Amino acid sequence: MGRVTNRSRGRPIVGVALEPFGWHPAAFAEVDGEPSAALSGAHWTRLARAAEQAGADFATFEDSFTLTARDRVSGRLDAAMLASRVAPQTERIGLVPSVTVTHTEPFHASKAIATLDHVSHGRAGVRPQTTASPADAAVFGRRGVADRAALRREAVDYVDVLRDLWDSWEHDTVVKDVATGRFVDRDRLHYIDFEGEFFSVKGPSITPRPPQGRPVVLVGTDPADSGAADGGLAARADIVLVAVRSVDEAASVRSRLAAAGVSDATPVLADVTVALADSERTAARRLAKLDLREPAPEDTLTFAGTGAGLRELITDWGGYGIDGVRIRPAVNDVDLSRLRDALAALGSPPGGPTLRAALGLPAPRNRFATAD
């Protein structure tokens, strides 16, 4: 199978990364945000709808174990539960919560993401993340902080178990046969019998197979990672997300990911923080004003400019084999509304009954089934 390209989809893949008031740490100040709003389901529904109306293919939701001071909010809602809350209030957009795989159980995460896929009618994804934070380890108290290589190996096993548990139910397992009194066909339920370095899982899941079969797995990585440093996690991804800080990094993304075992068929998206305005000068002033209050981290490229300039950037990255972007709006209430016009010229988002279909990903095969 050839690589998923912008041409085959008709336009680049576009995701939007949602934070309470925006990705810039001073976003709340520009809109005089009320911190308690970040704990409201209505607030997050409004953001997801705005991303959907802007033409994004999916939205991501961040998560963490410990308290943060971001946007002057001292805590977070559980990302998977938040996405399930938002799902019935949206129609098309994919919903991709982060799940911290360190310290948590893959069995429980698989249920949460399968449930999200059911309530969204096939629009779920998951973004597995690791943590080496001592504070996060202390929340659980079961073990200390592992080194990076061990964290990556654990994440690889975690993703494998997620998919095995989703496969543990075949599509026609639920029969609801009143005559025989059978609710499920137990021959279509499968023990996964996973034994690994970090955990063992027997299965099967207690949640029926997700509508997509396997929800989309989005893995973030840094272009500086070598194949050995990645530990094979990126090779497990349906979509790979990279941080690109320069043209040189954009040009080398595909070769670096190939070293990590990522197939040329796997779509790659670049993260970009975006501050939009009617002119480059105004956008630069907006960003400078935000940075004066609280500087933003330089973890990926920050774009300050017009919608036309953003489209040009996305198109240019396509020439390096980057299939789209995950846009991090600097300030939601300003930049999400401007995204609609910026993305409209790229073409309409391709329709599809599921997130996998909308992203141009192949239908997964159930590894336990003889025919699927």
N, C-alpha and C positions, 0 to 999 in steps of 0.2 A: 504494500500500500504506500502511495506517495505521501509526502508531508502535507499536512493541512496548511493551505496557503490562503492569503487574503483573497486571491482570485477565486479559489474554489468556494469560499463562503460568500463572496460578493462584497465583503468589507472586512476590515480588521476586527478582531475580538476586542471588546471593550468591557472592562470591569470597573466598578467604583468601590473604593474602600471607605466605609462609613465609620466615623468617629462622632462623639456626641455633638460637637459644634463645628468640627472640621479637623483637618490633619495638622494644621499649624498650631503649636501650643498656645498661641495667643488668640486663637479664633474666637473664643467666647467674648473677648473684649471688643472686637470689631462690631459684633451684633448685640452687645450688651446681654449676653445669654444668661439665663437663669439655671444654675447648676442642677437643681432638683429635676429639671425637665429631662435630663439624661436618664432618669430612672422611670420614665413614663413610656408605656407601650405606644401611646399615641404619637409621641415624639419620634420614635424609631419607625413607625409606620409611615409618617410623613416623609422622613428621609428616604426610605425605600421606594415610596411612590415617586418622589422627585427623581431618583436615579432611574427608575423605570421609564418615566416620561421623558427623561433626557436621552433615552435610547440605549442605555447600558444593557449588556447581556446578562450580567450578574452583579451582585453586591456582596462584599465581604464584611464580616463583623469580627472585631477583635475581642480578645479575652485574656484574662490573667488571674492568678490566684490571689495575689497580694494587693493591698490598697495602693492606689496611685493618686497623684495630685493633678492629673491631666484635666484640663478644662475646669479646674477647681472642683472636680468631682472626686470623692475619696473612695469610690468603689465602682464595680462594673456589674452589669447583669450577665448571667450565663449566656454565652453567645448562641449555643444551640437552642436553648429555650426561647431566646429572643427572636431568632429566625423563625421558629415555629409560631410565635405570636404574630409576627408580621405576615407570614405566608397567606392566610386567608384574606388579607386585605390587599394583596397584590395579585396580578394576573399572569404576567409573562416573565418577569425578571428572575434569574437564578439566585438562590440564597446560599451563601457559603460561609458558615461560621468557622472560626478557629477553634481547634480542640488541642489543649496542651496534653501531649501523650505521656510526658514524664509524670510519674506518680499516679496516673489514673489507670482505669481498667478498660481495655479495648471492648470487652463485652458490653459495658454500659454505654460507651461512646457509639458502638454500632447500633444499639437500640435507638439512641437519640437521633442519629442521622437518618436511620431508616424511617423513624416516625416523621421527621421533617420531610422526607421524600413523599410519604403518604399524604400529609396534610397539604403539601404544595402541589400534589399531582405530578411529581416527577421533576421538580426544580431544585433539588438539594445537591449540595456539594459539601466538602469538608477540607479544611486547611490544617493539617497536622503540624504542631510546633513543639519544640523542646525547650526546656528551661534548665539552666545551670545556676539558678539563684538559690543561695542558702536560705533566704526568707521563704521561698516557695517550698523547699524541702522541709522546713520547720513546720509548715502548715500541716503536713501529713505525718511527719515524725517517724517514718518507717525506714528511711535510709538517708545517707548523706548525699552530697553533690557528686555526681559521676563526671568523668571526663567527657570531652566532646565526642570522641570516637564511640564510647559506650552509649551515649545519648542517641547518636545516629543509628547505631545497630538496633537499639530498642525501638526507635521510630520505624525502621524498616519492618521489624516483626509486627509492630502494631498495625501498620497499613495492611500487611498480608492477612492478619487476623480479621480486621474489619471486612475485607473483601470475602474471606472464607465464610464469615458469619452471615453476610448478605446472601451468599450462595447456598447457605445451609437449608434454605427453603427454595424449592423450585416454584416456578410461576403458578402451577396448577395444584399446589399443595392443599389449599383450602377447597374442600369439595361440598361441604354443607349437605350431606346426603341424609335426608330425614328418614328414608326407608330403612337404612342400615344403622342409623344413629351415629354416623361418622361425621365429625367436623373437618378433620384433615386426613389426607392420605399419608400415613406414616412412612410409606416406602419412598415418599418424596421429601422427607426430612432427613438431614444428614449430619452426623457427628463430624466435627472438623478435626478433633484429636490433635490439636497443635501443642507441641512441646518445644520450647525455646529457651534461650539463655536467661530471659527475664521473667517469663510467666508461662503458664500452660492454660489452655482453654479447650474444654471438651465440646461445648455446644450441644445441640444446635441453638440458634438464636430463639428468643421468645417473641420476636416480631416478624411477621410475614415478609417475604422478599419485597424490597422496594420497587416501585413502579419502573425505575430506570434499570433495575437489576443491580447495578453498582452505581451509587452516586459518584459524582465527579470528585476526584482527588486533586487538589491544587497544592503543589509543593513549592515553597519559597527557597531560593538559594542565592548565593552571592557569586558573581562571575569569578572572583578570586579563588573560590573553592576548587580544589583539584578533585579528581575522581575518588582518590583515597579519603580525602577529608569529608566528602559528601557521604561516604559509606553506602552508596547505592540507593539512597532515599529518592533522589531526583529521578532515577530510572524507574521508580514505581509510579510516577505521577501520570495523570491524564493531561494535566497542564502544568508547566513549569513557570514560576514567577521569579524574575531576576531584578536585582538592583543595578541600574546603569547610570554611571556618573559622568561618562564622557563618550565621545565618538569612538575612541579606541576600544573602550569596553564593549560598546554595541557591536563593533566589528568582530570582536573575538568571542562573543557569547556562544555561538553555535559550536565552535571548536572546543571550548572549555566544557560545555555540557556533554559533548560527545565523549570526552575523557571520563565523565562521570557515568557513562553508560546510557545517556538519554538518546532515544531514537530520533532520527531526523523527522519522523512522522509526528512527534509530540509537539503540539503548539507551545510556543514560548511567548510570554508576556513580560513587558518591562514596567516596573513601577515608576510613576512620575507624579510629584506633587505639583498641583496646578493652581495658579492665581491668575484669573482672567479679568480683562477689562477691554474697553473699546480701543485702546491704543497700548503699545508696548510701554510707553512712558508712564501712563497711569497705572498699569499693572505693576511696574517696577516700584512705583511710589507706594502702592498698597503693600507690597511685600516688605519694603524697607520699613514702613511704619509698624507692621506686625513684628518684624525682627528686632526693632528697637525695644519693644515691650518684653519680648522673650524670644531669643534666637531659636530657629528651627534646627533640628539635627540634620547633618549633611550625609544622610544614609542612602540617598538616591538623588537623581536629577530633580531640581526644582525649575519649573517652567513658569515664567511670568510674561504674559503677552496676550495676544488676541486669539479668538477661536480659529481664525485662518492659520495662524502660526502653529497652533497646537495640531491642527490637521496635517500641516506640512511635516512636523516632527514625527507624527505617527507614520506617515507615508515614507519618510526617509528611513526610519528604523526597519520598515518592511524590507528594504533593500539589503539589510544585514541578516535576514532570516528571522526577524522578530515579528510575530504574528499579531501583535496587538499590545494593548496597555492596560494596566490597572491604574486608574486615575485616583489620586488622593486629593480631593478638593481642599484647598487651604482653608476656606470658610464655607461651610455648607450653604448658608442662606444667600451667599453671593455667587459662588461658583457653580453650584448645581443647576441653578436656573440658566446660567450662561452656557452650560454644557449642551443644552438642548440644541441651540443654533450651531454650536461648534461641531457636534456629531452628526447633525442632519445631513450635511453635505457629504458625509462618508457613505450614505445610503442607509436604508432602513435595516434594522436588525433582522436577520433571517428568522423566519418562523420555525417552530418545531414543537412537537408535543411534549418534549422533555428538554432539560438543560443540555444533556449529551447531544441531542439532535441539533439544538440551536447552535452549539459550538462546533458542529461537524465531526463529532467523535463517533467511532464505530460502536454498535451495540455490543455489550459484553456477553461472553458465553459463560454459562454456569459451569464451573469446573467439576461439580459433582454429578451433573445430569448427563445422561447418555444422549439426550436430544434436548435442545433449548432454543 
